[in-house]
């Protein structure tokens, strides 16, 4: 009898909740759901931390802070979310030219990219064979040529030895190391940082990238020059 009454009460509560849910503002319901998930994630992070499971606590905390930051960008949630994101190590650097857009993964050192203009526009460089990439040198401006050769050096180090018919394509490896003008936005992208990063973060990102891309370590002179240019510009502007 008692269980029957309890079941009836639970059914009544469920039906009432469903009625309220269907009549409520959808935006308000989404906010309630997001806030509930945020607090649940943060509680889960605290529990995981108490159990010594740091590997589980960090992503849970990230999810909780991200949700709170989205709900209240100007409040504590947004501040904590931005603080958490600013403390993370940069993930990737981006460099663009008239013909190419490239990205360097900081964790793996892998350089990927795509063509943004010309006959192969929209295609990933990884999808083009080496002879096709070498042939693109004929239509490259100085900056695009430097980027393309940096990519080829990492993908197929022996490409210079086998390149043929270089007349009219410019000297192999002869592109200038400089990269021309750079905007503040581009400087942050090159270092893989969010705008507003402090000088310590700029220097740390610069050191980490130079270890991977310095010419003495088998890296690219052009990319190293762009990294140096990005660091100098940000520090000079905000120094």
Backbone bond lengths (Angstrom), bond angles and torsions (degrees), N, CA, C in turn:
res aa  C-N    CA-C-N  psi(-1)  N-CA   C-N-CA  omega(-1)  CA-C   N-CA-C  phi
1 X - - - 1.467 - - 1.528 111.09 -
2 X 1.342 115.66 -45.31 1.468 120.11 -179.01 1.536 109.92 -63.34
3 X 1.337 115.99 -43.86 1.460 119.69 -179.50 1.531 110.69 -64.68
4 X 1.327 116.64 -33.17 1.464 120.28 177.88 1.523 110.39 -65.74
5 X 1.336 116.02 -43.15 1.471 120.79 179.13 1.536 110.21 -64.51
6 X 1.361 115.94 -43.08 1.465 120.53 179.44 1.526 110.80 -62.12
7 X 1.318 115.16 -40.95 1.461 118.74 178.71 1.514 111.51 -63.69
8 X 1.330 116.00 -40.46 1.458 120.23 179.30 1.522 111.08 -64.46
9 X 1.349 116.29 -40.33 1.465 120.48 178.35 1.532 111.05 -63.78
10 X 1.333 116.42 -44.46 1.462 120.18 178.91 1.525 111.16 -62.11
11 X 1.344 116.25 -38.94 1.459 120.90 178.33 1.527 110.49 -64.76
12 X 1.345 115.66 -41.86 1.463 120.07 -179.89 1.526 110.67 -65.00
13 X 1.326 115.57 -42.81 1.470 119.60 178.67 1.523 110.80 -63.67
14 X 1.341 115.89 -41.32 1.459 119.87 178.98 1.514 112.05 -62.93
15 X 1.352 116.17 -42.96 1.465 119.77 179.79 1.528 111.31 -66.13
16 X 1.322 116.47 -37.62 1.466 120.42 178.65 1.536 110.00 -66.11
17 X 1.343 114.70 -44.06 1.467 118.49 178.84 1.516 111.44 -61.92
18 X 1.343 117.37 -40.01 1.456 121.47 178.43 1.530 110.73 -63.94
19 X 1.321 115.63 -39.29 1.468 119.68 179.11 1.524 110.94 -63.79
20 X 1.344 115.26 -46.11 1.469 119.77 178.32 1.525 110.37 -61.97
21 X 1.325 115.77 -42.59 1.479 121.65 -177.93 1.528 111.41 -60.00
22 X 1.343 116.29 -44.58 1.473 120.04 -176.57 1.521 111.96 -70.96
23 X 1.336 118.51 -23.52 1.458 121.34 -178.81 1.526 112.80 -95.17
24 X 1.309 116.98 -11.08 1.458 120.21 -176.32 1.524 111.66 -77.12
25 X 1.332 115.10 159.89 1.459 121.94 176.48 1.528 109.26 -65.98
26 X 1.353 118.21 125.25 1.472 120.16 -178.58 1.524 112.77 -55.58
27 X 1.328 117.80 -38.14 1.462 120.37 179.56 1.523 111.28 -64.29
28 X 1.345 115.03 -39.28 1.459 118.99 178.98 1.527 110.68 -66.85
29 X 1.327 116.18 -38.11 1.460 120.06 178.61 1.526 111.30 -64.83
30 X 1.331 116.17 -41.71 1.463 120.01 178.34 1.524 110.41 -62.34
31 X 1.338 116.07 -42.01 1.471 119.60 179.55 1.521 111.20 -64.01
32 X 1.336 116.35 -41.66 1.468 119.97 178.34 1.524 110.53 -62.45
33 X 1.330 115.53 -43.63 1.462 119.85 -179.94 1.530 110.82 -63.68
34 X 1.342 117.18 -44.81 1.462 120.46 -179.82 1.525 111.56 -64.18
35 X 1.330 116.01 -40.79 1.460 119.13 -179.95 1.535 110.74 -66.97
36 X 1.330 115.63 -39.13 1.463 119.57 177.56 1.525 110.87 -62.65
37 X 1.333 116.29 -44.95 1.458 120.33 178.56 1.523 111.24 -63.78
38 X 1.345 116.06 -38.09 1.465 119.83 -179.88 1.522 110.58 -62.56
39 X 1.328 116.51 -49.00 1.466 119.82 -179.69 1.526 111.43 -65.72
40 X 1.335 116.02 -36.59 1.466 119.30 178.10 1.530 110.42 -64.19
41 X 1.331 116.11 -41.06 1.465 119.99 178.91 1.523 111.07 -65.17
42 X 1.331 117.18 -41.58 1.467 120.44 179.93 1.528 110.98 -67.28
43 X 1.333 116.28 -39.78 1.473 119.16 176.26 1.522 110.60 -63.96
44 X 1.335 115.79 -40.63 1.454 119.66 176.71 1.516 111.61 -62.42
45 X 1.337 116.60 -37.77 1.462 120.64 178.74 1.526 110.88 -64.58
46 X 1.338 115.73 -42.49 1.467 119.82 178.19 1.528 110.32 -62.65
47 X 1.338 115.80 -44.63 1.463 119.40 178.97 1.523 112.18 -61.52
48 X 1.339 116.07 -44.11 1.466 119.99 179.13 1.526 111.07 -63.49
49 X 1.339 115.69 -37.83 1.468 119.66 179.44 1.518 111.00 -65.60
50 X 1.325 116.68 -40.66 1.458 120.74 178.63 1.526 111.63 -64.66
51 X 1.326 115.65 -29.86 1.461 120.14 178.69 1.523 112.55 -86.75
52 X 1.336 115.42 0.43 1.459 119.40 179.13 1.516 114.30 80.34
53 X 1.314 117.04 13.94 1.478 120.64 -179.14 1.521 109.38 -96.82
54 X 1.331 116.07 74.32 1.463 121.49 -175.96 1.527 111.16 -64.03
55 X 1.324 116.15 -35.72 1.456 119.77 179.95 1.513 113.00 -59.64
56 X 1.329 117.26 -31.20 1.464 120.94 177.79 1.526 111.18 -87.98
57 X 1.340 116.97 -30.26 1.463 120.69 -177.00 1.520 112.07 -67.42
58 X 1.330 117.07 -40.22 1.470 120.27 -175.59 1.525 112.70 -62.68
59 X 1.347 120.09 -51.40 1.473 118.33 179.65 1.523 113.04 -65.43
60 X 1.326 117.28 -33.91 1.463 119.38 177.62 1.522 110.87 -64.88
61 X 1.329 116.15 -43.21 1.464 120.05 177.79 1.520 110.51 -63.59
62 X 1.333 116.66 -39.05 1.470 120.50 179.71 1.525 110.82 -62.39
63 X 1.337 116.80 -43.22 1.462 120.98 179.28 1.533 110.40 -64.05
64 X 1.334 116.33 -46.28 1.457 120.23 -179.56 1.512 112.75 -61.03
65 X 1.337 116.63 -45.76 1.463 120.61 -179.89 1.522 111.64 -67.22
66 X 1.327 116.45 -37.17 1.462 119.90 179.00 1.528 111.11 -63.94
67 X 1.328 116.42 -42.51 1.462 120.01 178.98 1.519 111.76 -66.03
68 X 1.340 116.79 -43.39 1.461 119.66 178.80 1.527 110.63 -65.21
69 X 1.335 116.02 -39.02 1.453 119.36 178.63 1.516 112.33 -63.43
70 X 1.325 116.08 -35.80 1.475 119.79 178.69 1.521 110.70 -70.99
71 X 1.316 117.08 -35.29 1.454 120.96 -179.68 1.524 111.95 -73.92
72 X 1.331 115.82 -35.00 1.458 120.43 -175.15 1.523 109.52 -140.03
73 X 1.365 117.94 72.92 1.459 121.31 -174.77 1.520 113.46 -58.43
74 X 1.340 116.94 -32.03 1.455 119.18 -177.35 1.511 114.06 -91.67
75 X 1.326 118.08 -3.36 1.451 121.27 -177.21 1.513 113.35 -98.97
76 X 1.338 114.45 -161.06 1.460 120.28 -178.02 1.521 111.10 -63.38
77 X 1.337 116.62 -38.77 1.457 119.56 -179.97 1.514 111.94 -60.99
78 X 1.340 116.27 -44.27 1.451 119.68 178.45 1.508 112.06 -65.35
79 X 1.350 116.07 -40.12 1.464 119.54 179.35 1.524 111.28 -63.64
80 X 1.336 116.31 -45.83 1.459 119.43 179.96 1.520 111.42 -66.18
81 X 1.351 116.28 -38.42 1.458 118.70 178.53 1.516 111.98 -63.27
82 X 1.353 116.65 -43.23 1.457 120.40 178.23 1.511 111.68 -66.12
83 X 1.355 115.81 -38.94 1.456 119.50 178.50 1.514 110.76 -63.24
84 X 1.327 116.30 -42.45 1.470 120.31 179.83 1.528 110.19 -63.71
85 X 1.340 116.50 -43.83 1.457 119.43 -179.50 1.516 111.76 -66.06
86 X 1.355 117.22 -36.34 1.459 119.72 -178.02 1.510 112.08 -70.31
87 X 1.333 117.86 -22.87 1.452 120.80 -178.83 1.520 112.43 -85.87
88 X 1.326 116.51 -12.55 1.459 118.52 179.33 1.516 110.48 -73.84
89 X 1.302 115.64 147.69 1.461 119.35 176.71 1.524 109.27 -67.51
90 X 1.334 117.76 143.10 1.460 119.65 177.93 1.511 110.80 -58.92
91 X 1.321 116.74 145.19 1.453 121.91 -174.07 1.520 113.31 -98.80
92 X 1.334 117.14 -35.21 1.461 119.22 -175.34 1.517 110.36 -156.20
93 X 1.331 115.03 151.48 1.460 121.93 174.83 1.519 108.60 -110.12
94 X 1.330 116.06 143.24 1.457 121.22 -179.57 1.522 110.00 -122.32
95 X 1.323 115.49 134.69 1.458 121.95 177.75 1.526 107.96 -132.97
96 X 1.331 116.75 136.10 1.465 121.12 -178.31 1.521 110.73 -125.38
97 X 1.313 114.75 152.81 1.460 121.99 171.96 1.520 106.90 -139.97
98 X 1.317 116.87 -173.55 1.463 119.82 -179.02 1.527 112.52 -64.15
99 X 1.338 117.03 -30.60 1.464 120.39 -175.37 1.520 114.66 -110.02
100 X 1.337 117.48 -21.91 1.463 119.20 -172.78 1.527 112.14 -133.36
101 X 1.319 113.21 154.23 1.451 122.06 171.74 1.528 106.11 -129.62
102 X 1.337 116.84 120.43 1.456 120.03 -174.87 1.519 111.69 -125.58
103 X 1.335 114.00 154.28 1.457 120.55 -178.55 1.525 109.56 -137.47
104 X 1.329 114.65 132.20 1.460 120.94 177.57 1.512 109.51 -106.62
105 X 1.333 117.20 120.20 1.458 122.16 176.60 1.520 108.67 -77.89
106 X 1.339 116.62 119.97 1.458 120.26 -175.76 1.521 112.60 -67.11
107 X 1.309 116.30 -32.51 1.467 119.24 -175.80 1.522 111.90 -73.97
108 X 1.332 116.79 -39.74 1.467 120.43 -174.43 1.526 113.55 -104.34
109 X 1.346 116.46 -18.83 1.453 119.50 -176.09 1.520 113.07 77.09
110 X 1.336 117.56 8.30 1.466 121.71 -179.24 1.524 110.15 -78.74
111 X 1.325 116.57 132.17 1.453 123.24 178.34 1.525 109.13 -103.98
112 X 1.299 116.93 121.08 1.461 122.02 178.98 1.524 108.63 -124.51
113 X 1.322 116.64 166.44 1.459 118.81 179.66 1.504 112.47 -174.45
114 X 1.314 114.60 -179.01 1.458 120.37 178.38 1.519 109.03 -148.40
115 X 1.314 115.06 159.48 1.457 121.80 177.54 1.526 107.94 -85.75
116 X 1.320 117.00 133.28 1.465 119.74 -177.37 1.529 112.56 -112.06
117 X 1.326 117.77 -4.19 1.464 120.62 178.84 1.520 109.53 -152.95
118 X 1.312 116.05 159.80 1.451 120.10 177.80 1.524 113.39 92.86
119 X 1.326 115.84 -167.83 1.465 121.86 -174.75 1.516 113.37 -63.02
120 X 1.333 117.24 -29.68 1.476 120.82 -177.07 1.527 112.10 -103.49
121 X 1.312 117.87 19.43 1.463 121.86 -177.45 1.523 111.39 -53.05
122 X 1.315 116.24 133.26 1.459 122.08 178.52 1.512 113.95 93.13
123 X 1.327 118.21 -11.76 1.463 121.14 -178.06 1.522 110.88 -88.03
124 X 1.329 115.74 142.94 1.466 120.87 175.44 1.521 109.18 -74.83
125 X 1.316 116.73 142.27 1.458 120.01 179.33 1.521 110.99 -62.03
126 X 1.318 116.80 -32.70 1.464 120.37 179.83 1.529 111.75 -64.36
127 X 1.352 116.54 -22.29 1.461 120.14 -179.06 1.527 112.71 -86.95
128 X 1.320 117.34 -8.11 1.462 121.56 178.66 1.521 109.64 -100.03
129 X 1.337 117.31 139.03 1.463 119.16 179.70 1.532 109.92 -75.65
130 X 1.329 115.73 165.25 1.460 121.03 -174.97 1.526 112.17 -61.13
131 X 1.352 120.06 -45.47 1.469 119.08 178.29 1.534 113.15 -56.99
132 X 1.337 116.47 -38.37 1.460 119.45 178.45 1.520 110.99 -65.77
133 X 1.339 115.57 -41.64 1.458 119.76 178.36 1.520 111.07 -63.18
134 X 1.318 116.37 -43.31 1.470 120.15 179.01 1.527 110.30 -61.18
135 X 1.325 117.10 -38.25 1.467 120.53 -179.44 1.522 111.92 -66.33
136 X 1.333 117.49 -24.99 1.465 120.73 179.34 1.519 112.06 -67.69
137 X 1.333 116.59 -16.31 1.454 119.57 179.88 1.530 111.94 -60.34
138 X 1.330 115.53 -26.10 1.465 119.81 -177.64 1.524 113.00 -66.74
139 X 1.343 117.73 -23.15 1.470 120.60 -176.32 1.523 111.88 -112.40
140 X 1.327 117.38 10.97 1.460 121.30 -175.84 1.521 112.39 -86.85
141 X 1.319 116.71 140.08 1.450 121.26 165.14 1.534 107.29 -76.66
142 X 1.327 117.80 174.60 1.468 120.96 -174.48 1.526 112.54 -59.07
143 X 1.336 117.04 -43.54 1.461 120.25 -177.82 1.522 111.07 -68.89
144 X 1.337 116.91 -43.65 1.465 120.49 179.13 1.525 110.83 -64.39
145 X 1.346 116.31 -37.81 1.460 120.29 178.41 1.523 111.17 -62.47
146 X 1.323 116.53 -42.03 1.463 120.23 178.78 1.524 111.39 -63.04
147 X 1.332 115.96 -42.04 1.462 119.79 178.80 1.521 110.99 -64.85
148 X 1.326 116.23 -45.52 1.461 120.47 -178.53 1.530 110.85 -61.88
149 X 1.312 117.39 -43.41 1.460 120.19 -179.65 1.525 111.19 -67.90
150 X 1.341 117.11 -34.28 1.460 119.94 175.84 1.528 110.26 -62.96
151 X 1.345 115.81 -41.46 1.459 120.30 178.10 1.528 110.86 -65.07
152 X 1.335 116.96 -45.75 1.459 120.76 179.81 1.527 111.52 -62.83
153 X 1.314 116.85 -38.49 1.473 119.89 179.21 1.522 111.63 -59.89
154 X 1.326 116.96 -35.15 1.460 120.12 -178.34 1.526 111.75 -85.42
155 X 1.328 116.79 -31.86 1.468 119.63 -178.57 1.529 112.24 -83.47
156 X 1.326 116.23 -43.34 1.473 120.53 -176.32 1.523 108.75 -140.34
157 X 1.339 117.06 80.56 1.469 121.20 -173.70 1.531 114.29 -53.54
158 X 1.323 118.34 -25.46 1.466 120.60 -177.10 1.524 112.85 -90.28
159 X 1.323 118.14 8.54 1.468 119.63 -173.69 1.534 111.89 -61.59
160 X 1.331 117.44 -32.99 1.461 120.36 -178.35 1.528 111.42 -64.93
161 X 1.333 116.17 -35.48 1.458 120.19 -177.67 1.521 111.77 -69.84
162 X 1.347 116.09 -27.26 1.461 119.50 -174.78 1.527 113.14 -105.71
163 X 1.347 116.19 -4.22 1.471 118.19 179.53 1.517 109.57 -66.82
164 X 1.324 116.65 135.14 1.458 121.65 -178.90 1.522 110.23 -124.65
165 X 1.312 114.26 158.01 1.461 118.99 175.90 1.498 112.58 62.39
166 X 1.350 117.48 50.50 1.449 120.66 -176.03 1.528 113.46 -79.68
167 X 1.319 117.62 -6.95 1.452 119.21 179.97 1.518 109.79 -60.89
168 X 1.312 115.82 131.91 1.467 120.05 -179.70 1.501 113.04 85.33
169 X 1.328 117.86 -6.87 1.455 120.03 -179.62 1.521 111.77 -101.53
170 X 1.312 116.41 -2.97 1.454 118.97 -174.63 1.502 108.55 90.47
171 X 1.316 117.06 162.94 1.463 121.08 179.66 1.506 110.38 -72.98
172 X 1.328 115.78 136.47 1.457 119.42 177.41 1.520 108.06 -64.95
173 X 1.311 114.20 127.86 1.455 119.08 178.79 1.516 112.30 75.07
174 X 1.347 117.79 9.43 1.450 119.53 -175.57 1.513 114.33 -94.52
175 X 1.308 119.18 5.80 1.458 121.01 -179.39 1.509 110.02 -69.24
176 X 1.302 115.04 146.72 1.461 118.86 -179.65 1.503 110.26 -67.69
177 X 1.328 115.34 145.74 1.459 119.81 -179.37 1.511 111.93 -73.41
178 X 1.341 116.31 -25.45 1.452 118.90 -179.11 1.511 111.07 -69.44
179 X 1.337 117.23 158.30 1.446 119.18 -176.92 1.501 114.78 -119.17
180 X 1.361 118.58 9.55 1.443 119.30 -179.55 1.523 110.97 77.72
181 X 1.332 114.91 -168.03 1.462 120.64 -176.95 1.526 111.06 -64.81
182 X 1.321 114.90 150.92 1.459 120.80 179.96 1.521 108.45 -138.67
183 X 1.338 116.71 131.48 1.456 120.59 176.56 1.517 109.83 -81.38
184 X 1.326 115.51 164.86 1.462 119.54 178.80 1.526 110.95 -62.81
185 X 1.339 116.32 -38.69 1.465 120.43 178.41 1.526 110.60 -61.28
186 X 1.342 116.09 -44.06 1.459 120.43 179.40 1.526 111.10 -63.98
187 X 1.334 116.68 -36.95 1.465 120.40 -179.64 1.522 110.69 -61.36
188 X 1.328 116.76 -43.92 1.465 119.68 178.31 1.523 110.58 -65.77
189 X 1.344 116.98 -38.20 1.467 120.20 179.93 1.527 111.13 -65.81
190 X 1.339 116.48 -38.99 1.457 120.23 179.58 1.525 110.66 -61.95
191 X 1.337 116.30 -38.90 1.464 120.29 179.74 1.526 112.66 -85.19
192 X 1.331 116.59 -8.20 1.455 119.94 179.76 1.509 113.19 73.43
193 X 1.344 116.94 30.73 1.463 121.67 -176.80 1.524 111.06 -114.60
194 X 1.334 114.94 158.80 1.448 121.03 173.36 1.521 109.39 -80.92
195 X 1.348 118.56 144.55 1.468 120.29 176.52 1.533 110.56 -53.94
196 X 1.333 115.56 138.50 1.452 120.08 -179.20 1.510 114.21 93.54
197 X 1.332 117.84 1.81 1.468 120.25 178.35 1.528 109.52 -59.12
198 X 1.336 116.45 143.23 1.462 119.61 -177.05 1.530 110.84 -77.94
199 X 1.352 117.63 164.73 1.467 121.36 -177.26 1.521 113.83 -55.18
200 X 1.332 117.59 -35.59 1.469 119.86 179.87 1.519 110.71 -63.94
201 X 1.336 116.87 -40.74 1.460 120.50 178.38 1.525 111.21 -66.99
202 X 1.330 116.30 -37.30 1.467 120.67 178.81 1.527 110.23 -63.15
203 X 1.328 116.16 -47.11 1.472 119.65 -179.05 1.522 111.39 -66.72
204 X 1.335 116.46 -37.52 1.465 120.11 179.54 1.526 110.94 -65.18
205 X 1.341 116.96 -44.31 1.466 120.69 179.05 1.524 110.23 -64.47
206 X 1.332 116.13 -39.49 1.468 120.53 179.83 1.521 110.91 -62.38
207 X 1.331 116.80 -45.42 1.469 120.51 -179.78 1.517 111.10 -62.33
208 X 1.330 116.18 -44.94 1.465 120.04 -177.86 1.527 111.39 -63.08
209 X 1.328 116.64 -41.15 1.460 120.18 -178.62 1.530 111.53 -71.29
210 X 1.321 116.88 -38.39 1.455 119.36 -179.02 1.532 111.35 -66.20
211 X 1.314 117.03 -30.14 1.467 119.46 176.22 1.527 111.00 -63.29
212 X 1.330 115.69 -31.51 1.467 120.02 -178.20 1.524 112.09 -88.07
213 X 1.357 116.83 -30.36 1.464 119.30 -168.32 1.522 114.67 -117.66
214 X 1.321 118.17 0.34 1.459 118.51 -179.99 1.530 109.32 -63.22
215 X 1.337 118.07 137.98 1.473 120.86 -179.53 1.528 113.57 -55.42
216 X 1.326 117.62 -32.70 1.462 120.39 179.44 1.523 112.32 -67.17
217 X 1.339 115.34 -19.14 1.464 120.04 179.80 1.529 110.84 -103.53
218 X 1.339 116.10 18.06 1.461 119.85 179.63 1.507 113.41 84.55
219 X 1.345 117.01 16.11 1.446 120.10 -178.61 1.512 112.75 -90.55
220 X 1.318 115.45 -159.39 1.460 121.93 -175.09 1.523 110.60 -108.23
221 X 1.334 116.85 128.81 1.464 121.10 177.46 1.529 110.56 -62.38
222 X 1.331 115.72 -39.65 1.461 119.23 -178.26 1.528 111.34 -65.68
223 X 1.335 116.77 -49.65 1.463 119.42 -179.03 1.520 111.17 -64.56
224 X 1.322 117.07 -37.85 1.466 120.39 177.49 1.522 110.08 -62.11
225 X 1.330 116.69 -40.37 1.461 120.77 178.68 1.523 111.06 -64.63
226 X 1.324 117.03 -39.98 1.467 120.25 179.01 1.529 111.41 -67.06
227 X 1.312 115.99 -37.08 1.467 120.20 178.41 1.522 110.23 -65.24
228 X 1.328 116.18 -43.53 1.465 120.17 176.96 1.523 110.94 -62.65
229 X 1.331 115.96 -42.10 1.459 120.92 179.94 1.530 110.89 -62.66
230 X 1.339 116.80 -41.87 1.467 120.95 179.92 1.525 110.71 -63.93
231 X 1.327 116.83 -45.00 1.471 120.12 179.66 1.518 110.80 -61.57
232 X 1.319 116.51 -48.38 1.469 120.24 -177.53 1.521 111.87 -62.05
233 X 1.333 116.52 -39.29 1.464 119.83 -178.03 1.527 110.93 -66.01
234 X 1.335 116.46 -46.44 1.467 119.38 -177.72 1.528 110.74 -65.70
235 X 1.327 116.83 -46.29 1.460 119.64 -178.55 1.530 111.84 -65.71
236 X 1.318 116.29 -36.08 1.475 119.84 179.23 1.521 110.63 -69.28
237 X 1.329 116.25 -39.11 1.468 120.81 -176.92 1.525 111.66 -72.27
238 X 1.326 116.74 -33.66 1.461 120.92 -175.44 1.528 112.15 -113.63
239 X 1.350 115.52 8.20 1.462 118.90 -176.97 1.500 113.85 -72.61
